[in-house]
Amino acid sequence: MRARPIPLWLAVIAATGLACSAADRLLPGGLTASEAQATATSAQAAVAATEAAPTTAGPRRLELPPTPTAFALDPDDRRANLDLAHPDHFDTFDNPEAWFDYDTPGRAAYWVADGRLFGVDYEPEETFVWWTNTDTASGNVYAEVSATNGDCVERDSVGLAIRVDRQANAGGYSLEVSCDGAWRFRMHQVGGDQVEFIDWTESDAIQTGPGATNRLGLWGYQARFAFFINGVEVGEYWDVNYRHTYGTFALYTRASRTFDLTATFDDFAYWNIEFIP
């Protein structure tokens, strides 16, 4: 004869009885299973409370510099097609051989030390720009550098140039930022004077005064140019004659009022711009 299935309610009662019987059975140490379980639960709660309790003295940790946030650009930004997190060339000024160094009394001095490029313009004047150039070149390009003012005033300035003639160490186009918060765009001629494409223009994007640091950005595609300061586009220009198409890069300190004006540069980078149909 087949055994009849036990009704569900009867099975529940039987299981409950067995559980109670097991719970009341004495364990080694004189505790019932129920009492042992309660003791274990209390111990776990005590440990958890200890772990959650705040401590006044914790482990000492090395403070790491924050990781730069990826540059998120508006789709209409002319740099939107560039991978700004991965430049084609990046220079932290750890290699003194990468930039032309010299010290010419009455003119200027440039050298790389301590992870920075130092520039000194000995005498204030408006006729010449004494700069240093690097060992790499490009044509259609977006370039950036961080420039820090020295003990400057008024139109004492720092500059970034692109498309400098490698043989003549002259020519090209430059973005210049002054101590008192203005910028200008100039074309440098090989064997000639500078041409003021855009004269001094004030901008709230510029950090001013001695010790201020600004991120200069110069975008050049064929005859079109755009100018960025601390990530903000401050202007644009079209050179209808398109006189300089390819060349190296230059950085400079330019004294307008201050003798022995010093400035420093760091984190130079550039991105080649692909053909834009």
C-alpha positions, 0 to 999 in steps of 0.5 A: 500500500502506498503511503499517503502524502502528509498534509502541509500543515502537519509537516509544518507542525512536525518541523516546528516541534523538531526545531524546538527540541533541537533548540532546547538540547544542551550543548557543551558548556551548559548552553542550549542552542538558543542561548548559544545563538543569542550569545553569538549574535550579541558578539557579532553586534559588539564587533560591528559597533566597534568597527563602525565607531569613529576613531580619532587616530587612523592610519597615515596615508600619502596625499596624492595629487588629484587626477585632472578631469577629462576636458568636456567640450561643447559640440560647437567648440572648434577643439571638440574633434581633438582628444585633449586627454591625449596630446600628440606631444607633451612636454613637462620640461624635464629634458633641457635639450628639448629647448634652445637655451642661451644667456645674452646680456642686454637681451634675454636668457632661457633655460630648463630647470626643476621641471620648468622653462625659465625666461628672462627679458633683460631690458624693456622695449617694444622692437624685438621679441627674444624667445626660445624654440623647441625641437618639434614642429607642426602646421595645422595645430592646437598648442597649449602651455601654462605660463606664470608671471614673475614680478610684472606690471601693466603690459609685461607679458608672456607669449606662445608662438606657432609655425616659427621658421626652423632655419631662421628661428623667426616668423610665425604667429603668437598669442601674448598675455599681459600682466594686467589682463589683456591679450593680443595676436601678432604675426612675426615676419622673418627679417621684419617687424611684428604685425599687430593682427589684433591689438591689446584686448582686455579679457576677464578670462585672464588671471592678473598680477605677479605670480598669476598662472594662465593656460594659453591656447593657440589654434591654427588651421591653415589661415584661420586662428582662434585664441584660448585663455584658461579654456575660454575662447577669447577671439579669432582671426583670419590671415588672408595672406596665409604667410606661415604654414608650418614650423616649430614652437616658441615661448617667450617673456617680454618686458614692457616696463620691468628690467630683468623680467622673469616668467616660467612655463610648464606643461607644453602640449600640442595636438595635430589637426586633421584635414577638415573637409 
